[in-house]
Amino acid sequence: MNPQKTAVVLIEYQNDFTSPGGSLHDAVKGVMDSSNMLENTLDLVKKAREAGAVIIHSPISFQEGYFEITKHPYGILKGVVDSKSFRKGSWGVDIIDVLTPQLGDIVLEGKRGLDAFASTNLDFILRSKGIETIALSGFLTNCCVESTMRSGYEKGFEVITLTDCTATISEEEQAFACAKNFPMFSKPMTHNQFLDDLKGEAVGEVETRGYAA
């Protein structure tokens, strides 16, 4: 993986999911704790940024009243509405402090559903920056991460799913998504495996440039 052509996409690391007191935190806390998901993500972002990869934040948000979606939501979006999650102007919608976007990071705007490509300019950003590989992490493993994975695969990107940087509402669903669904549309790996590949390519590039000089 060439770091200059790689983006790490952080899906919904917002207080409602990630922080104690968040409206949906109790639902994902078990899987987050069992895999050390948040600490793995912090390590991932720090080292991927240092290697030269692009960091992209993909938060979701809605107006108070959820006017952007149907008046009669069902499925996962009904759960968002019922729990009053990700409302603009609320603490819950904010990206968690420890992952505050840094200079050079990109924050997507307009995510209103599951797929990070669907209602944002993610595809435009990736192609304009020459990105070929996307590494996905975040919430929920079998919902927004999986939806984004499928779209990235269909659009021709090399898709990496970071199994220890994702979380959902049960260990059973986490295991099934990582073992059965991820391999169909991505290359599943841990964040350390991903970083090893990324750093190996970065070192190789430096050595090649030094030799050429």
Accessible surface in RSA format (square Angstrom, percent):
REM  Atomic radii and reference values for relative SASA: ProtOr
REM  Chains: A
REM  Algorithm: Lee & Richards
REM  Probe-radius: 1.40
REM  Slices: 20
REM RES _ NUM      All-atoms   Total-Side   Main-Chain    Non-polar    All polar
REM                ABS   REL    ABS   REL    ABS   REL    ABS   REL    ABS   REL
RES MET A   1    44.25  22.9   9.23   6.1  35.02  83.4  18.16  15.4  26.09  34.6
RES ASN A   2    40.69  28.1  34.12  33.0   6.57  15.8  12.93  31.1  27.76  26.8
RES PRO A   3     0.91   0.7   0.91   0.8   0.00   0.0   0.91   0.8   0.00   0.0
RES GLN A   4   110.22  61.6  97.35  71.1  12.87  30.6  37.65  80.1  72.57  55.0
RES LYS A   5    85.47  41.7  85.34  52.4   0.13   0.3  39.05  35.1  46.42  49.4
RES THR A   6     0.59   0.4   0.59   0.6   0.00   0.0   0.00   0.0   0.59   0.9
RES ALA A   7     0.00   0.0   0.00   0.0   0.00   0.0   0.00   0.0   0.00   0.0
RES VAL A   8     0.00   0.0   0.00   0.0   0.00   0.0   0.00   0.0   0.00   0.0
RES VAL A   9     0.00   0.0   0.00   0.0   0.00   0.0   0.00   0.0   0.00   0.0
RES LEU A  10     2.20   1.2   0.64   0.5   1.56   3.9   0.64   0.4   1.56   4.2
RES ILE A  11     0.00   0.0   0.00   0.0   0.00   0.0   0.00   0.0   0.00   0.0
RES GLU A  12     5.04   2.9   4.61   3.5   0.43   1.0   0.06   0.1   4.97   4.1
RES TYR A  13     5.06   2.4   2.34   1.3   2.72   7.1   2.34   1.8   2.72   3.4
RES GLN A  14     0.15   0.1   0.15   0.1   0.00   0.0   0.12   0.3   0.03   0.0
RES ASN A  15     8.89   6.1   8.89   8.6   0.00   0.0   0.00   0.0   8.89   8.6
RES ASP A  16     9.53   6.7   9.53   9.5   0.00   0.0   0.00   0.0   9.53   9.5
RES PHE A  17    11.14   5.6  11.14   6.9   0.00   0.0  11.14   6.8   0.00   0.0
RES THR A  18     3.73   2.7   0.00   0.0   3.73   8.9   0.00   0.0   3.73   5.6
RES SER A  19    11.97  10.1  11.43  15.3   0.54   1.2   7.98  17.0   3.99   5.6
RES PRO A  20   109.47  79.8  94.31  86.0  15.16  55.1  96.22  79.4  13.25  82.4
RES GLY A  21    73.69  90.9   0.00   N/A  73.69  90.9  38.73 106.3  34.96  78.3
RES GLY A  22    10.01  12.3   0.00   N/A  10.01  12.3   0.18   0.5   9.83  22.0
RES SER A  23    53.00  44.8  16.15  21.6  36.85  84.9  28.05  59.7  24.95  35.0
RES LEU A  24    34.56  19.2  33.01  23.6   1.55   3.9  34.56  24.3   0.00   0.0
RES HIS A  25    11.27   6.2  11.27   7.8   0.00   0.0   9.04   9.3   2.23   2.6
RES ASP A  26   126.12  88.3 105.61 105.1  20.51  48.5  38.97  91.7  87.15  86.9
RES ALA A  27    48.23  44.3  28.10  43.4  20.14  45.8  39.89  56.2   8.34  22.1
RES VAL A  28     0.11   0.1   0.11   0.1   0.00   0.0   0.11   0.1   0.00   0.0
RES LYS A  29    92.75  45.2  92.75  56.9   0.00   0.0  58.08  52.3  34.67  36.9
RES GLY A  30    49.20  60.7   0.00   N/A  49.20  60.7  40.84 112.1   8.35  18.7
RES VAL A  31     4.36   2.9   3.86   3.5   0.50   1.2   3.86   3.4   0.50   1.4
RES MET A  32    12.64   6.5  10.12   6.7   2.52   6.0  10.33   8.8   2.31   3.1
RES ASP A  33    89.09  62.4  64.76  64.5  24.32  57.5  33.12  78.0  55.96  55.8
RES SER A  34    74.54  63.0  30.12  40.2  44.42 102.3  38.88  82.8  35.67  50.0
RES SER A  35    33.01  27.9  18.07  24.1  14.94  34.4  27.60  58.8   5.41   7.6
RES ASN A  36    75.63  52.2  74.49  72.0   1.14   2.7  21.71  52.3  53.92  52.1
RES MET A  37     0.00   0.0   0.00   0.0   0.00   0.0   0.00   0.0   0.00   0.0
RES LEU A  38    30.18  16.8  29.83  21.3   0.35   0.9  29.83  20.9   0.35   0.9
RES GLU A  39    96.57  55.4  90.01  68.1   6.55  15.6  43.70  84.5  52.87  43.2
RES ASN A  40    19.17  13.2  18.38  17.8   0.78   1.9   0.78   1.9  18.38  17.8
RES THR A  41     0.00   0.0   0.00   0.0   0.00   0.0   0.00   0.0   0.00   0.0
RES LEU A  42    57.90  32.2  52.09  37.3   5.82  14.6  53.15  37.3   4.75  12.8
RES ASP A  43    39.47  27.6  33.65  33.5   5.82  13.8  20.87  49.1  18.60  18.6
RES LEU A  44     0.00   0.0   0.00   0.0   0.00   0.0   0.00   0.0   0.00   0.0
RES VAL A  45     5.06   3.3   5.06   4.6   0.00   0.0   5.06   4.4   0.00   0.0
RES LYS A  46   117.41  57.3 114.92  70.5   2.49   5.9  88.77  79.9  28.64  30.5
RES LYS A  47    68.95  33.6  67.36  41.3   1.59   3.8  30.08  27.1  38.86  41.4
RES ALA A  48     0.00   0.0   0.00   0.0   0.00   0.0   0.00   0.0   0.00   0.0
RES ARG A  49    79.87  33.5  68.48  34.9  11.38  27.1  44.55  60.9  35.31  21.4
RES GLU A  50   120.68  69.3  81.91  62.0  38.77  92.3  50.76  98.2  69.92  57.1
RES ALA A  51    19.95  18.3   1.88   2.9  18.07  41.1  11.20  15.8   8.75  23.2
RES GLY A  52    28.68  35.4   0.00   N/A  28.68  35.4  19.39  53.2   9.30  20.8
RES ALA A  53     8.13   7.5   0.00   0.0   8.13  18.5   0.05   0.1   8.08  21.4
RES VAL A  54    23.67  15.6  19.08  17.3   4.58  11.0  23.67  20.6   0.00   0.0
RES ILE A  55     2.29   1.3   0.74   0.6   1.55   3.7   0.74   0.5   1.55   4.2
RES ILE A  56     0.15   0.1   0.15   0.1   0.00   0.0   0.15   0.1   0.00   0.0
RES HIS A  57     3.89   2.1   3.89   2.7   0.00   0.0   2.38   2.5   1.51   1.8
RES SER A  58     0.08   0.1   0.00   0.0   0.08   0.2   0.08   0.2   0.00   0.0
RES PRO A  59    25.46  18.6  20.65  18.8   4.81  17.5  21.42  17.7   4.04  25.1
RES ILE A  60     4.57   2.6   4.53   3.4   0.04   0.1   4.57   3.3   0.00   0.0
RES SER A  61    23.51  19.9  23.22  31.0   0.29   0.7   9.40  20.0  14.11  19.8
RES PHE A  62     0.00   0.0   0.00   0.0   0.00   0.0   0.00   0.0   0.00   0.0
RES GLN A  63    84.08  47.0  82.41  60.2   1.67   4.0  18.16  38.7  65.92  50.0
RES GLU A  64   109.77  63.0  99.30  75.1  10.48  24.9  59.87 115.8  49.90  40.7
RES GLY A  65    44.24  54.6   0.00   N/A  44.24  54.6  24.85  68.2  19.39  43.4
RES TYR A  66    18.13   8.5  13.83   7.9   4.30  11.2  13.83  10.4   4.30   5.3
RES PHE A  67   153.53  76.8 124.49  77.1  29.04  75.6 129.05  78.2  24.48  70.1
RES GLU A  68    59.09  33.9  20.44  15.5  38.65  92.0  30.01  58.0  29.08  23.7
RES ILE A  69    29.80  17.0  12.44   9.3  17.36  41.8  20.94  15.1   8.87  24.1
RES THR A  70    79.47  56.5  57.67  58.5  21.80  51.9  51.37  69.0  28.09  42.5
RES LYS A  71   192.56  93.9 160.95  98.8  31.61  75.3 111.43 100.3  81.13  86.4
RES HIS A  72   151.89  83.0 138.36  96.2  13.53  34.6  99.67 102.7  52.22  60.8
RES PRO A  73    25.10  18.3  16.74  15.3   8.36  30.4  17.72  14.6   7.39  45.9
RES TYR A  74   183.44  85.6 174.05  99.0   9.39  24.4 126.10  94.8  57.34  70.7
RES GLY A  75    55.29  68.2   0.00   N/A  55.29  68.2  39.44 108.2  15.85  35.5
RES ILE A  76    74.11  42.2  63.17  47.1  10.93  26.4  67.95  48.9   6.15  16.7
RES LEU A  77    36.72  20.5  36.48  26.1   0.24   0.6  36.48  25.6   0.24   0.6
RES LYS A  78    97.46  47.5  97.46  59.8   0.00   0.0  66.69  60.0  30.77  32.8
RES GLY A  79    34.15  42.1   0.00   N/A  34.15  42.1  31.25  85.8   2.89   6.5
RES VAL A  80    10.29   6.8   9.56   8.7   0.73   1.8   9.56   8.3   0.73   2.0
RES VAL A  81    38.03  25.0  34.21  31.0   3.82   9.2  34.21  29.7   3.82  10.4
RES ASP A  82    92.75  65.0  61.66  61.4  31.09  73.5  32.65  76.8  60.10  59.9
RES SER A  83    37.41  31.6  16.77  22.4  20.64  47.6  27.84  59.3   9.57  13.4
RES LYS A  84   133.95  65.3 129.80  79.6   4.15   9.9  72.22  65.0  61.73  65.7
RES SER A  85     0.00   0.0   0.00   0.0   0.00   0.0   0.00   0.0   0.00   0.0
RES PHE A  86     1.91   1.0   1.91   1.2   0.00   0.0   1.91   1.2   0.00   0.0
RES ARG A  87    65.82  27.6  65.82  33.6   0.00   0.0   1.10   1.5  64.72  39.2
RES LYS A  88    98.72  48.2  81.50  50.0  17.22  41.0  51.36  46.2  47.36  50.4
RES GLY A  89    85.70 105.7   0.00   N/A  85.70 105.7  44.04 120.9  41.66  93.3
RES SER A  90    26.97  22.8  16.16  21.6  10.81  24.9  23.97  51.0   2.99   4.2
RES TRP A  91   131.09  52.6 119.58  57.9  11.51  27.0 101.46  54.1  29.64  48.1
RES GLY A  92     4.97   6.1   0.00   N/A   4.97   6.1   2.37   6.5   2.60   5.8
RES VAL A  93    20.27  13.3  15.82  14.3   4.45  10.7  15.82  13.7   4.45  12.1
RES ASP A  94    73.13  51.2  68.13  67.8   5.00  11.8  20.00  47.1  53.14  53.0
RES ILE A  95    32.13  18.3  20.11  15.0  12.01  29.0  20.11  14.5  12.01  32.6
RES ILE A  96    16.54   9.4  16.54  12.3   0.00   0.0  16.54  11.9   0.00   0.0
RES ASP A  97   122.48  85.8 110.81 110.3  11.67  27.6  33.20  78.1  89.28  89.0
RES VAL A  98    89.82  59.1  61.19  55.4  28.63  69.0  69.52  60.4  20.30  55.1
RES LEU A  99     8.08   4.5   4.09   2.9   3.98  10.0   7.57   5.3   0.51   1.4
RES THR A 100    68.63  48.8  65.23  66.1   3.39   8.1  53.62  72.0  15.00  22.7
RES PRO A 101    44.66  32.5  27.88  25.4  16.78  61.0  27.95  23.1  16.71 103.8
RES GLN A 102    91.26  51.0  82.13  60.0   9.13  21.7  20.08  42.7  71.17  54.0
RES LEU A 103   187.39 104.4 153.30 109.7  34.09  85.7 160.23 112.5  27.15  73.1
RES GLY A 104    62.09  76.6   0.00   N/A  62.09  76.6  39.99 109.7  22.10  49.5
RES ASP A 105    24.53  17.2   3.27   3.3  21.26  50.3   0.00   0.0  24.53  24.5
RES ILE A 106    35.49  20.2  32.49  24.2   3.00   7.2  35.49  25.6   0.00   0.0
RES VAL A 107    63.81  42.0  46.04  41.7  17.78  42.8  46.04  40.0  17.78  48.2
RES LEU A 108     3.66   2.0   0.00   0.0   3.66   9.2   0.90   0.6   2.75   7.4
RES GLU A 109   142.91  82.0 129.95  98.3  12.96  30.9  49.54  95.8  93.37  76.2
RES GLY A 110    24.65  30.4   0.00   N/A  24.65  30.4  16.73  45.9   7.92  17.7
RES LYS A 111     0.72   0.4   0.02   0.0   0.71   1.7   0.02   0.0   0.71   0.8
RES ARG A 112    56.30  23.6  55.03  28.1   1.28   3.0  24.22  33.1  32.08  19.4
RES GLY A 113    20.27  25.0   0.00   N/A  20.27  25.0  18.42  50.6   1.85   4.1
RES LEU A 114    59.82  33.3  54.73  39.2   5.09  12.8  54.73  38.4   5.09  13.7
RES ASP A 115    26.60  18.6  24.54  24.4   2.06   4.9  12.92  30.4  13.68  13.6
RES ALA A 116     0.00   0.0   0.00   0.0   0.00   0.0   0.00   0.0   0.00   0.0
RES PHE A 117    12.89   6.4   2.34   1.5  10.54  27.4   2.34   1.4  10.54  30.2
RES ALA A 118    81.57  75.0  39.93  61.6  41.64  94.7  50.20  70.7  31.37  83.1
RES SER A 119    56.30  47.6  31.60  42.2  24.70  56.9  40.82  86.9  15.48  21.7
RES THR A 120    23.46  16.7   0.00   0.0  23.46  55.9   5.86   7.9  17.60  26.6
RES ASN A 121    78.78  54.3  69.86  67.5   8.92  21.5  31.69  76.3  47.09  45.5
RES LEU A 122     0.00   0.0   0.00   0.0   0.00   0.0   0.00   0.0   0.00   0.0
RES ASP A 123    39.90  28.0  39.80  39.6   0.10   0.2  14.66  34.5  25.25  25.2
RES PHE A 124   142.13  71.1 134.74  83.5   7.39  19.2 140.45  85.2   1.68   4.8
RES ILE A 125    21.97  12.5  21.68  16.2   0.29   0.7  21.97  15.8   0.00   0.0
RES LEU A 126     0.06   0.0   0.06   0.0   0.00   0.0   0.06   0.0   0.00   0.0
RES ARG A 127   126.19  53.0 104.47  53.3  21.71  51.7  55.42  75.7  70.77  42.9
RES SER A 128    75.46  63.8  31.78  42.4  43.68 100.6  35.36  75.3  40.10  56.2
RES LYS A 129    99.23  48.4  73.05  44.8  26.17  62.3  31.09  28.0  68.14  72.6
RES GLY A 130    38.22  47.1   0.00   N/A  38.22  47.1  35.34  97.0   2.87   6.4
RES ILE A 131     7.66   4.4   0.52   0.4   7.14  17.2   0.52   0.4   7.14  19.4
RES GLU A 132    98.63  56.6  93.51  70.7   5.12  12.2  37.49  72.5  61.14  49.9
RES THR A 133     7.52   5.4   7.52   7.6   0.00   0.0   0.00   0.0   7.52  11.4
RES ILE A 134     0.00   0.0   0.00   0.0   0.00   0.0   0.00   0.0   0.00   0.0
RES ALA A 135     0.00   0.0   0.00   0.0   0.00   0.0   0.00   0.0   0.00   0.0
RES LEU A 136     0.05   0.0   0.05   0.0   0.00   0.0   0.05   0.0   0.00   0.0
RES SER A 137     0.00   0.0   0.00   0.0   0.00   0.0   0.00   0.0   0.00   0.0
RES GLY A 138     0.00   0.0   0.00   N/A   0.00   0.0   0.00   0.0   0.00   0.0
RES PHE A 139     0.00   0.0   0.00   0.0   0.00   0.0   0.00   0.0   0.00   0.0
RES LEU A 140    14.00   7.8  13.51   9.7   0.49   1.2  13.51   9.5   0.49   1.3
RES THR A 141     0.00   0.0   0.00   0.0   0.00   0.0   0.00   0.0   0.00   0.0
RES ASN A 142    53.10  36.6  32.11  31.0  20.99  50.5   9.34  22.5  43.75  42.3
RES CYS A 143    16.89  12.8  12.43  13.9   4.46  10.5  10.72  27.2   6.18   6.7
RES CYS A 144     7.19   5.4   7.19   8.0   0.00   0.0   0.00   0.0   7.19   7.7
RES VAL A 145     0.00   0.0   0.00   0.0   0.00   0.0   0.00   0.0   0.00   0.0
RES GLU A 146    17.10   9.8  17.10  12.9   0.00   0.0   3.16   6.1  13.93  11.4
RES SER A 147    29.59  25.0  23.70  31.6   5.89  13.6  10.29  21.9  19.30  27.0
RES THR A 148     0.00   0.0   0.00   0.0   0.00   0.0   0.00   0.0   0.00   0.0
RES MET A 149     0.00   0.0   0.00   0.0   0.00   0.0   0.00   0.0   0.00   0.0
RES ARG A 150    96.63  40.6  96.48  49.2   0.15   0.4  37.12  50.7  59.51  36.1
RES SER A 151    23.85  20.2  19.74  26.3   4.11   9.5   4.70  10.0  19.15  26.8
RES GLY A 152     0.00   0.0   0.00   N/A   0.00   0.0   0.00   0.0   0.00   0.0
RES TYR A 153   115.46  53.9 104.36  59.4  11.10  28.9  61.43  46.2  54.02  66.6
RES GLU A 154   143.63  82.5 111.58  84.4  32.06  76.3  37.10  71.8 106.53  87.0
RES LYS A 155    84.15  41.1  65.03  39.9  19.12  45.5  28.54  25.7  55.62  59.2
RES GLY A 156    67.12  82.8   0.00   N/A  67.12  82.8  34.36  94.3  32.76  73.4
RES PHE A 157    15.73   7.9   5.84   3.6   9.89  25.7   7.07   4.3   8.67  24.8
RES GLU A 158    57.79  33.2  46.69  35.3  11.09  26.4  30.08  58.2  27.71  22.6
RES VAL A 159     4.88   3.2   0.21   0.2   4.68  11.3   0.21   0.2   4.68  12.7
RES ILE A 160     1.12   0.6   1.12   0.8   0.00   0.0   1.12   0.8   0.00   0.0
RES THR A 161     0.00   0.0   0.00   0.0   0.00   0.0   0.00   0.0   0.00   0.0
RES LEU A 162     0.00   0.0   0.00   0.0   0.00   0.0   0.00   0.0   0.00   0.0
RES THR A 163    32.55  23.2  27.43  27.8   5.12  12.2  18.77  25.2  13.78  20.8
RES ASP A 164    25.96  18.2  24.57  24.5   1.38   3.3  17.30  40.7   8.66   8.6
RES CYS A 165     0.00   0.0   0.00   0.0   0.00   0.0   0.00   0.0   0.00   0.0
RES THR A 166     0.00   0.0   0.00   0.0   0.00   0.0   0.00   0.0   0.00   0.0
RES ALA A 167     0.00   0.0   0.00   0.0   0.00   0.0   0.00   0.0   0.00   0.0
RES THR A 168     0.67   0.5   0.67   0.7   0.00   0.0   0.00   0.0   0.67   1.0
RES ILE A 169    95.43  54.3  73.77  55.0  21.65  52.2  73.77  53.1  21.65  58.8
RES SER A 170    36.97  31.2  30.77  41.1   6.20  14.3  35.57  75.7   1.40   2.0
RES GLU A 171    94.80  54.4  89.10  67.4   5.71  13.6  62.95 121.8  31.85  26.0
RES GLU A 172   143.26  82.2 131.21  99.3  12.05  28.7  54.01 104.5  89.25  72.9
RES GLU A 173    60.15  34.5  55.58  42.0   4.57  10.9  29.72  57.5  30.42  24.8
RES GLN A 174    16.58   9.3  16.58  12.1   0.00   0.0  14.54  31.0   2.04   1.5
RES ALA A 175    60.76  55.9  51.88  80.1   8.88  20.2  59.76  84.2   1.00   2.6
RES PHE A 176   116.56  58.3 111.46  69.0   5.11  13.3 116.15  70.4   0.42   1.2
RES ALA A 177     0.95   0.9   0.79   1.2   0.16   0.4   0.82   1.1   0.13   0.3
RES CYS A 178    22.89  17.3  17.58  19.6   5.31  12.5  15.00  38.0   7.89   8.5
RES ALA A 179    65.88  60.6  41.60  64.2  24.28  55.2  50.45  71.1  15.42  40.9
RES LYS A 180   122.93  60.0 113.37  69.6   9.56  22.8  58.96  53.1  63.97  68.1
RES ASN A 181    31.11  21.5  31.11  30.1   0.00   0.0   0.00   0.0  31.11  30.1
RES PHE A 182     0.00   0.0   0.00   0.0   0.00   0.0   0.00   0.0   0.00   0.0
RES PRO A 183    69.69  50.8  45.96  41.9  23.72  86.2  46.88  38.7  22.81 141.8
RES MET A 184   122.92  63.7 101.62  67.3  21.31  50.7  87.57  74.4  35.36  46.8
RES PHE A 185    37.03  18.5  36.99  22.9   0.03   0.1  37.03  22.4   0.00   0.0
RES SER A 186    15.48  13.1   0.00   0.0  15.48  35.7   5.67  12.1   9.81  13.7
RES LYS A 187   109.72  53.5 107.04  65.7   2.68   6.4  74.12  66.7  35.60  37.9
RES PRO A 188    47.32  34.5  26.55  24.2  20.77  75.5  26.67  22.0  20.65 128.3
RES MET A 189    30.12  15.6  25.08  16.6   5.04  12.0  30.12  25.6   0.00   0.0
RES THR A 190    49.10  34.9  49.10  49.8   0.00   0.0  45.47  61.1   3.62   5.5
RES HIS A 191     7.79   4.3   7.79   5.4   0.00   0.0   5.93   6.1   1.85   2.2
RES ASN A 192    81.67  56.3  81.08  78.4   0.59   1.4  21.42  51.5  60.26  58.2
RES GLN A 193    96.87  54.2  93.53  68.4   3.34   7.9  34.02  72.4  62.84  47.7
RES PHE A 194     0.00   0.0   0.00   0.0   0.00   0.0   0.00   0.0   0.00   0.0
RES LEU A 195     2.43   1.4   2.43   1.7   0.00   0.0   2.43   1.7   0.00   0.0
RES ASP A 196    92.65  64.9  81.46  81.1  11.19  26.5  25.92  61.0  66.73  66.6
RES ASP A 197    71.18  49.9  61.89  61.6   9.28  21.9  13.28  31.3  57.90  57.7
RES LEU A 198     0.00   0.0   0.00   0.0   0.00   0.0   0.00   0.0   0.00   0.0
RES LYS A 199    82.56  40.3  82.10  50.4   0.46   1.1  48.34  43.5  34.22  36.5
RES GLY A 200    45.13  55.7   0.00   N/A  45.13  55.7  34.31  94.1  10.82  24.2
RES GLU A 201    68.72  39.5  62.29  47.1   6.43  15.3   7.79  15.1  60.93  49.7
RES ALA A 202    20.76  19.1  19.00  29.3   1.76   4.0  20.15  28.4   0.61   1.6
RES VAL A 203    83.61  55.0  81.53  73.8   2.08   5.0  83.57  72.6   0.04   0.1
RES GLY A 204    29.13  35.9   0.00   N/A  29.13  35.9  28.35  77.8   0.78   1.7
RES GLU A 205    40.70  23.4  36.47  27.6   4.23  10.1  21.35  41.3  19.35  15.8
RES VAL A 206    89.48  58.9  87.25  79.0   2.23   5.4  87.39  75.9   2.09   5.7
RES GLU A 207   114.71  65.9 102.66  77.7  12.05  28.7  46.34  89.6  68.37  55.8
RES THR A 208    91.48  65.1  86.35  87.5   5.13  12.2  65.16  87.5  26.32  39.8
RES ARG A 209   146.20  61.4 138.32  70.5   7.88  18.8  74.74 102.2  71.45  43.3
RES GLY A 210    51.19  63.1   0.00   N/A  51.19  63.1  35.78  98.2  15.41  34.5
RES TYR A 211   203.75  95.1 176.01 100.1  27.74  72.2 136.88 102.9  66.88  82.4
RES ALA A 212    85.27  78.4  47.15  72.8  38.11  86.7  55.50  78.2  29.77  78.9
RES ALA A 213   120.44 110.7  50.03  77.2  70.41 160.2  76.13 107.2  44.32 117.4
END  Absolute sums over single chains surface
CHAIN  1 A    10137.6       7816.0       2321.6       5881.0       4256.6
END  Absolute sums over all chains
TOTAL         10137.6       7816.0       2321.6       5881.0       4256.6
